[in-house]
Amino acid sequence: MPLSNEYVDPEHIQTKSIIIIHPGSLYLKIGRASDLNPHTVLHAIARRRKRGGLVYKDTFITPAVNKSNKDVLQEMEETRLNVSHTLQSCLQSDGRRRYATPPQQIAAFNRRSQPEQTEEHIQQIWVKPESDVDIIVGNDILQLDPALDFNIHFPIKRGELNIHKDIGGSLTSVLNDLETIWLYCIQSYLNIPSNQLNNYKVVLIVPDIYNRIYLKEYMNLLLNRMGFSSCFLVQDHVAATFGAGLGYACVIDVGDQKTSVSCVEDGISHRNTRVRMEYGGADITQTFYWLLQKCAFPYKECSEDSNKLDAMLLRKLKEDFCHVNLDICGAQEKSFLVNNKKYTLQVGDECIVAPLSLFTPELFGITGKKYIYTQKSNLAGDPEDPHDGNYLRETSRRAIKENESANMFNEFNNTMLFKDDNNDSTTIKQEVGADEDIVVDAIIDNTLNTIPYHVQDGKEFTILNPEQVIGLDQAVLQSIERCPNEDLKRKMYACILVVGGGMKFIGIGTWLQNRISLQIPYIYRSEQMDIITQPKDMDPSWTTWKGAAIMSCLESANELWIYQNEWNNNGVKILRERAPFMW
């Protein structure tokens, strides 16, 4: 019998039944594994306040908390001058020295610039939902009338769950927000009813530096509350290498509110190489806005903290204006629209200085103090996990005691065999006691002596160099230097992958390569460094999502799926056995 024209490859059917979820601080990327690209949705939810309820609104951009701190502003100004002097000492591609238009001249032009009325009078029209609509999700929030009694929540902040002490900041509330947002997007963009999710599998992309408690909650959310038939978790940096088609790479992921670096080889992210900084694209936007204000930004009514459209406008100006192209010198005339007005302004090296703040994070002082995270050891006990930190500690301690007893026995025998005939007794020195825990901890995590352990706002995390924030190039160097052997370090210096939506600036890959090349250890300088900023000619903000989609379709992925009944029967134990990363 001839095949029907409607024949569909079974493998395609399988990929259509797998949903990939990549949650971010600003955007959610979601889609089927069979989709070419994911749907990108604002990762936020607006809930109507009860009468007399507390007001809470997360900002659409990292707030500028040090606008009036003279010490911080002075340090930022000194850093800006240093970066400007560095740019002036650079050469263009034709060998000529760069030149810069004085900021005073640019500011004088911008002060004289007046907005023009456009031919098309486009006035912002706010959407007012029906009185029975209590929840608004995603991009529709941008059109929501700010005068209405809605609280706005972003469930993820700085790459982690947005747990805080205000209304809607408990773990339960944040998980409810995630469930509502994800179900809405699945129904609206993928056309899958919520009561049919038991026919679908799901892959959730989690941070490379993860919180074990949050991962357990994610599993309960996906399998029990949302009702997927099975799921597995994958780290974002591992998925990024699959999306780029690389077997190994030092992965740099620059998001909206965080930047993370780790070394990945053969689908494994080496734990000691992971580092995450609390800055990203939103911090670059605030720095750019600060630089524009120094040059008399003509849109004086801009209020990025209270007006969500102004916050999104500044983000768009950063994406359109900023670059690291040293051939562009002097003042450039730009324009943008706000409602029915056209603004014209001049910009100079501010468009280069803002992206370079990734390498001089002192310019991020406008958005407050930053922390640097590393992956902490699983030393805490977990009643659901039979092989938790307590188990590892006790078994390691028992192994040490047995080893010491064996050594003592051997030493005693050797002493008896070779003791002096004139000495009828032998003293055997035993040193077991106070140092035992230190030895055990060192076996479990040899980084504990150098990385202090902190708890802030109920969150447990490990901080590296808490007194000083480091730039992106320093983070890469420190990450690679923590690789376990020389061969792996050499491979990582040779292949650096940049993903995420916060570093999409022309020429920044070359600048990163030059910065690292100047600091790379001598023994690795013979290696050719390849920095990939646009893998496979795709949007770097989609690379991680695409990699997770590819992973879910591999034959080896059959060993990763955790089914609902398995999770309910075994809990964390099954996650420890099946997760494609060290628990």
N, C-alpha and C positions, 0 to 999 in steps of 0.2 A: 504494500500500500504506500503510495507516495506521501511524503511528509506534508503536513499542513503548513500553509503560509504563516500560521500563528504559532509555529513551534518556537519555544523559548528555551535557551540553554539552561539546564538545571543549575549550573553554577551562578548564572545571572539571577535566578530566582532566590538562591541562597543569599547573595549579596544584597538583594532588595529587602531581605528580612533582618538585616543587621543595621542597627542605628549607632552612629558614632557621635558622642557628646564631648565637646571640648569647652569647658566653662572658663571664662576669663574675668578679670576685674571689671572690664568695660563691656566687652562683647561676648556673646555665646555663639559658638560655631557648632552647628548641628546638621545632620543629614544622613542619608542611607549610605552604606558602603559602596553602592553602585553609582552614586552621584559623582559627577565630575568635580564639582566644587560644593562646599557646604553653604548653608544659609547662615548669614551673619546677622545676629539680632542683639539689640541693646539688652545687656544682662541685668535688668532691673525690674522692679515691680512697684506699683503705686496702690496703696490700700486706703480706702476712705476711713477717715477718723470717726470714732464714735463721738457723740455730742459731749463736749467738755473733755475730750481725750487730749493726751499730750501730743505736741507737734514734734515731728522728727523728719528731716530730709537729708539724705546723703547728697553730697555735691557731685556734679557731673565731671568735675576735674579736681585733681588733688589741690586742696586749698592752700593759699599763700598765707602762712601763719606768722611770717617774720617781716611783714611790710614796714613796720616801724622800729625794728630792732637795729640800732645804729651799728653795733659791732658786727652783726651778720652782714648787713648791707656794705659795710666797709670792706670786709673780707671778700665779698662777691665782686666789688668794684676793683680791688687789687688783682683778683684772679682774671677778671675781664681784660684788664690792661695787659697782663702777662700773655694771655692768649692772643690779643690783638698784635702785640709786638712780635710774637712768634709767626703769625700770619704775614706780617710785613717783611719778615726775613726770608719767607719762602719764595720760590721761583715759579713762574708760570711754565706751561709745557714747552714754550718756545725759548725758554732760558731767560726771559726778562724778569726783573724784580716786580713783585706785586706792589700795587699802590692802593691806598684807601682814602676815601673822601672823609674829611674831618666830621665827627658827629655833630658839631655845632652847625655846620653847613646843612646837613641833612635835617636837623631839628628846625632850622630856620625855614626850610621849604615846607615841612609838615605843619608848622604853625600857620603859614599862609594858606594852606590847602583848605578849601571849603567843600562840603558835600554837595553833590549835584542831584537834582531830581531826575530820575530816569523816566523814559517815555511810558513804560509800563508801571503803573502804580500798584505794586504788590504789597498789600498790607497784611501783616501777620494776623491770622484768624485762629484764635484758640478754640480747641474742641471742648465742649461741655457734655460729658456723658449723661445718660439718663440717670434719674435719681436712684434706680434700683441696681445700677452698676457700681459695685463696691471694689472691684479689682481691675486694674489696667496693667498690661504686661508689654514689655519690649519697646519697639520704636514708637508706639502710639503715645508713650509718656512724653515725648518731645513736644507734642501738640496739645498736651493737657494744660488747661488754664491754671496758672500758678495760684490764682486767688481761691481755688476750690480747696476743700478740706481733705486733701490727700497727703498721706505720708509716703515718701519715696525711699526705697531700700535697694541697695546694691548688695547681694548676698556674699560677694567675694571682694576682698580689699587687699591690696599688696600681694595678690596671688594666693591668699589663704582665706578661710571662712571669716566673714566679717562679724566676729563676736565682740560685743561691746556692752556697756552697762545701761544704755538708754533703751527706750521702747523698741521692741523688735530685734534686740541684739542677743537674745539667748540662743543657745545651740538649737533648741526645738524650733524657734521662730525662723531662724536662718534656713533650716532644713525644709520647713513648710514653704518658704519662699522659693527655694530651689525646685521643689516638687511642682509647685504651681506654674513656675516659668517653663520648666521643661515639658510638662504635659501640654501647656498651651502651644508651645512651638511644635511639638509633635503632631498635635491636631491641626494647627493652622497651616504649617508649612509642609508637613509630610503627609497630611490627610489620613492619619491613622487614629481611629477612635481609641480612647483610653481603655475601653473594655476589651480590646483586641491585642493588648501588649503582651499577653501570655503566648502569642504566636511569634514574638520577635525576640531577638537577642540584642544586647547593648554592650558597647565598649565605652568605658569612661576614661578619659585622659586625666591623670592626676599629676600634681607637681613632682618634680624630681626630688625635692626635699619635702617629705610628707609627714603628716601627723597620723600615727596609727589609729588614734581614736576616731579621727575624721574618716579614715578609710573604712572602718567598720560601719560607721553611720551611712556612708555612701552605699555600701553593700545592702544594708537593710532598706534604704530608700529605694534602690533600684529593683530589688527582688521582691520585697514584701509589700511596700507601700505602693509602688508604681506597677508592680506585677509582671515584670519581664520574666521570660522563661529562664534565661541564663545571662551571665555577664562575665567580663573580666576587666581588670584595671591595668593600665599601661602608663608608665612614666612618660612625661612629655618629651624629654630629650631622647629617649629611646625611640619613640614614635617619629621624631624629627629625622633621625638617621634613616629610617625606613622610607619616609617620604622623599628624602633626597637621594635614595638609592646608594647609601654609603655603608660600608661594613664597619667603619670606625670614624670618629671625629671628636674634636673638642667642640661641644655644642654651646653656642651663645643664644639665649632666648631673651629678647628684649620685648617686654609687654608694655601695657599702658602704665602700670604702677610698680613693676618689679623687673629686675634683670637677673638671670640665673645662668650659671656656667657649670658644666661638668664634662667629664671625659667618658665616652661611650665606646665600647668595643664588643662586637658580635652580640648586640642586643642587651648588653649589661652596662649599667651606669655605675662606675666605681664610686662607692660611697664617700671615701675620703676626699674625692675631687670635687664634690658638690659644694657650691657656694651661691648664695642668693642675696642680692642687694635691694634695698628698699627705694629704688628709683627706676623710672621708666619714661615712656613717651609723654605722660601727663606732666612730669617734672620738667621735661624739655620744653613743653608748651608754656608752663609758667615762667621759666627762665626767658624764653623768647618774648613773652608779653612784657616782662620786666625790662628787657633791652629795648623793645618798641616804645615803652613809656619814657625811657631816657631820651628818645629821639622824637618826643612830642607826637605820640600816636594820635591821629586826628579823630578817631572815634572815641571821644571822651566819655560818652555815656556807657561804655563797656563795663559790665559788672559780671565777671566770670564766676563769682561765688554765689550770687543770688539768681542770675539769669541763665538757665540751662542752654538757651540758644546762643548766648554769647560765649559760653564755655565751648560749645561745639564749633562756633565760628573761629575761635582762636586755634583750636586743634586743626581746623581746615587751613588756616593761614600758615601754620607751621608746616603742614604737609606740602602746600603749594610753593612756599617761599624758600624754605630752608634747604641747604645742600652743603656739600664739602667739595665744590669745584673751584680750585684755586685759580682757574683762568678767568673767573668772573670777578672783576675788580671795580671799585668805585661805586657810586650811587646808582641804584636801579629803581626805575619807577614802576610801581605796582598799583593795582586797584582791586577793590572788593565791594560787594553789595550788602547792605543791611536794610531790609524791608524795601522801600522804594528810593533809597539814597545810594549814590555811588561815591565811595571815598577813594581818593588818590593819595599815595604817600611815597616817599623815598625810603629805601633801605640799603644798608651797606653791608659790612662784614658781620652785622648782627645775625644774618642768615646762616653764617658759618659758625659763629661763636656758640650759638644755641645747641646745635648737634654735638659740638666738641665738648659740651659739658659732661658727656658720658666719660670723658677722659680726665676732666677736671671737676669732680663732683662738688667742689666747694661752691660752684655756681648753683647747686641745688639747695643751698641754704635757705632760699626763699620759702621752701615747702617743709622746713623743719628738720629735726634730727633724724638720721637714717641709721638703721641697724643692718648688720651683715649676718646672715644665718648659715649654719652648716648642719649636716644631718647628725642628730644626737643618737647615742646608743640606746638600745632597748633594754635599759637596766631596771626599769620599773616593772612591778608585778602586774599580771593580768589574770584574773580568775577564770577567764574564758580560754586562755591560751596555756596548754599543758607544757609548752616549751618557751615560756616567757623569760624575762630577764632574771628572775629569781632562780628558775631552773638552771639557766646557763651559769649563773654565779655559783650555785651549790655544786653542780657537776664539775665545774672547773676547780672549785676548792677541794672537792673530793679527789680529783685526779692529781692535784698538786700534793695532797697528803700521801696518796698512794705512791707517787713518784719519790717523795722525800723518804718514805719508809723503806722503799726498795733501795734507794741510795745509801741510807743508813745501814741497812743489812749488808749491802755489798762492801761498804767501807769497813764495817765491823769484821767481816770475813777476811778482807784484805789485810786489816790490821793484825788479826790473829795469826795470819799466815806469815807476816813479815815483822812481827814485833820482836823487840830485843829480849833475849833470854834473861837478862838481868832485871827486866821489868815485868812483874807478874800481872799488872793491870794496865788497861788502856782506857783513856778518857775520850769519849766520842762527843763532840760538840754538836748540839741540836739547836737550830734557830728557827723555831716555828712560833708564830704568834702575831705580834702587832703588824708585821709587814705583809701578812698573808692576804688581806683584802686588797692592798695596793697591787700586789702581783696579779690577783684575779682580775681586777678592773683593767689592768694594763693588757691582759690577754684579750679581754672582751673588746676594749677600745683603747688603742694606743694614743689617741688624741686627747684623752681627758686631762693630761697634764698641761696641755697648751691652750685648750679652749674652755673658758669658763662657762658654767651652766647657770642660766637665769630663768626666772619666772616673772612675767609682766602681764598684768590684766588677765590673770588666769591661764595664760598660754605658756607652755613650756617650750623653750628653744635654746639653742646653743649659739653664742655670739663669738665671732672671730674679730679680733682687734676692735673692741667696743669703743675705743677712744678716737678712732680715725676711720672715716669712710674711704674706700679705695675706688679707683677708676676702673673702667672696663678692661684696659690692657693689663693692669696689675692683677685683676681677678683671674684673667686667663692664665697669666704666668704662675700664680699661686696654685690654681687648679691643676695645671699640667705637672707642676713640680711635686704634687702629692700622688702622682701615679706610682704604682708599686715597683716598676722596673724601668731601666733605661730604654729598652726597645719600645715600650709603650709611650714613653715621653717623646721619643723621636717621631713616632707615628702621629701623635697628637699635634706636635708643632708643624707637621707637614699638611694637616687637614683641619681647618677650622670652619665650622658651619654656623652661619648666622640666620636665625629664624625669628618670627614674631613681627608684630606690626609697629613696634616703637622705634625702629632703626632704619626705616626705608628712606635713606638720604643718598643722593647721587655722590659717589666718591668716598663715602665713609669707609668702605672696605679697604681702599688703598691707604687711608690714614691709619686705620687699625693695623694693617700689615707693617707700615713703617714704624709705628710705636713699638710693636712687639719685636721687630727685627733689631731695634736698638738695644733691647734689654734681654734678648734671648741668650742663654748660656752659650759659651764659645763652642762647646763640643757639638751643638746642634745647628750651628749656623751654616753648615754645608748643605743642609736639607732645604729643598725648595718648598716654600710655604704657599699653600693654596687656601685662600679665604673665599668661601662660597657664600654670596649674599643673596642670590636668586636661584636656588636649586631648580633645575629642570625648567627654567623660565616661568616658574609659577610664582604667585604672590607669596612671599615668605611667611605671611600670617596664616596661610593655609597649609604649610608644609607638614606641621605636626598632625593636623586633622587627617590629611591625606595619608600620612604614614600609618596611623591607627587603622584607617580603612583597609590599607594593604595588608597589615598584620592580621586583621580579622578574617581575611580570605585565604590565608596560607593553610596548607594541610597541617602544619605543626600547631596551628591555633586550636585544633580539636582538643589538645591536652590542657588548654588554658581555661576553657569555659567552666564556670561554676554554676550549677543549677540550683534552683530555688530550694528543693528538698535537701540537697547536699549542704547548702549554707545553713538551713534551719537545724539540721541534725548535727553538724560538726562545728559550725561557727568559725572562729578565727583559725582553727586548726587547718581547715581546708584552704583558707587564704594563704597560710604559710606554705602549704604544699604546692599550690597551683600558681600563685602569683609569679609573674615573670621578673621578679626582683627580690632581693634579699629582704626578708621581713625583719 
